[in-house]
Amino acid sequence: MDSGARRVMIPTINRKDFATLPDEVIDKMQIEFYSDPTQAAFKALT
């Protein structure tokens, strides 16, 4: 976020870690979860 990122992609397996993010990050970032590398690539390109 400090470097200008507006979107972050997190593996679904790490969804439990989502709860540990500060509210400021959750409010300012677009957070997307993916379950496999193909899905991550598709989301990154769209």
Phi and psi in degrees as GROMACS dihedral restraints (atoms count N, CA, C in turn):
[ dihedral_restraints ]
;  ai    aj    ak    al  type     phi  dphi    fc
    3     4     5     6     1   -64.9    20    10
    4     5     6     7     1   -25.3    20    10
    6     7     8     9     1   -92.2    20    10
    7     8     9    10     1     4.5    20    10
    9    10    11    12     1   100.5    20    10
   10    11    12    13     1     4.5    20    10
   12    13    14    15     1   -65.9    20    10
   13    14    15    16     1   139.6    20    10
   15    16    17    18     1  -117.7    20    10
   16    17    18    19     1   -11.3    20    10
   18    19    20    21     1  -139.8    20    10
   19    20    21    22     1   140.0    20    10
   21    22    23    24     1  -135.0    20    10
   22    23    24    25     1   142.0    20    10
   24    25    26    27     1  -113.4    20    10
   25    26    27    28     1   129.6    20    10
   27    28    29    30     1  -124.4    20    10
   28    29    30    31     1   134.0    20    10
   30    31    32    33     1   -60.8    20    10
   31    32    33    34     1   142.3    20    10
   33    34    35    36     1   -55.9    20    10
   34    35    36    37     1   -34.0    20    10
   36    37    38    39     1   -62.0    20    10
   37    38    39    40     1   -22.8    20    10
   39    40    41    42     1   -97.5    20    10
   40    41    42    43     1    15.1    20    10
   42    43    44    45     1   -58.3    20    10
   43    44    45    46     1   -32.5    20    10
   45    46    47    48     1   -63.0    20    10
   46    47    48    49     1   -28.7    20    10
   48    49    50    51     1   -73.4    20    10
   49    50    51    52     1   -18.4    20    10
   51    52    53    54     1   -56.8    20    10
   52    53    54    55     1   -36.2    20    10
   54    55    56    57     1   -66.2    20    10
   55    56    57    58     1   -18.8    20    10
   57    58    59    60     1   -89.5    20    10
   58    59    60    61     1    -5.2    20    10
   60    61    62    63     1   -72.2    20    10
   61    62    63    64     1   142.5    20    10
   63    64    65    66     1   -64.6    20    10
   64    65    66    67     1   149.6    20    10
   66    67    68    69     1   -57.3    20    10
   67    68    69    70     1   -34.8    20    10
   69    70    71    72     1   -59.3    20    10
   70    71    72    73     1   -41.5    20    10
   72    73    74    75     1   -68.6    20    10
   73    74    75    76     1   -44.6    20    10
   75    76    77    78     1   -61.5    20    10
   76    77    78    79     1   -39.4    20    10
   78    79    80    81     1   -71.8    20    10
   79    80    81    82     1   -34.2    20    10
   81    82    83    84     1   -96.3    20    10
   82    83    84    85     1   -14.2    20    10
   84    85    86    87     1  -110.2    20    10
   85    86    87    88     1   148.8    20    10
   87    88    89    90     1   -92.8    20    10
   88    89    90    91     1   113.9    20    10
   90    91    92    93     1  -107.5    20    10
   91    92    93    94     1   125.3    20    10
   93    94    95    96     1  -124.8    20    10
   94    95    96    97     1   140.4    20    10
   96    97    98    99     1  -105.3    20    10
   97    98    99   100     1   147.3    20    10
   99   100   101   102     1  -137.6    20    10
  100   101   102   103     1   153.2    20    10
  102   103   104   105     1  -107.6    20    10
  103   104   105   106     1   -18.5    20    10
  105   106   107   108     1  -150.0    20    10
  106   107   108   109     1   161.8    20    10
  108   109   110   111     1   -59.3    20    10
  109   110   111   112     1   -34.2    20    10
  111   112   113   114     1   -63.9    20    10
  112   113   114   115     1   -44.5    20    10
  114   115   116   117     1   -63.9    20    10
  115   116   117   118     1   -38.8    20    10
  117   118   119   120     1   -62.7    20    10
  118   119   120   121     1   -43.9    20    10
  120   121   122   123     1   -64.0    20    10
  121   122   123   124     1   -43.2    20    10
  123   124   125   126     1   -61.0    20    10
  124   125   126   127     1   -46.4    20    10
  126   127   128   129     1   -65.2    20    10
  127   128   129   130     1   -35.8    20    10
  129   130   131   132     1   -67.9    20    10
  130   131   132   133     1   -31.2    20    10
  132   133   134   135     1   -88.5    20    10
  133   134   135   136     1   -12.4    20    10
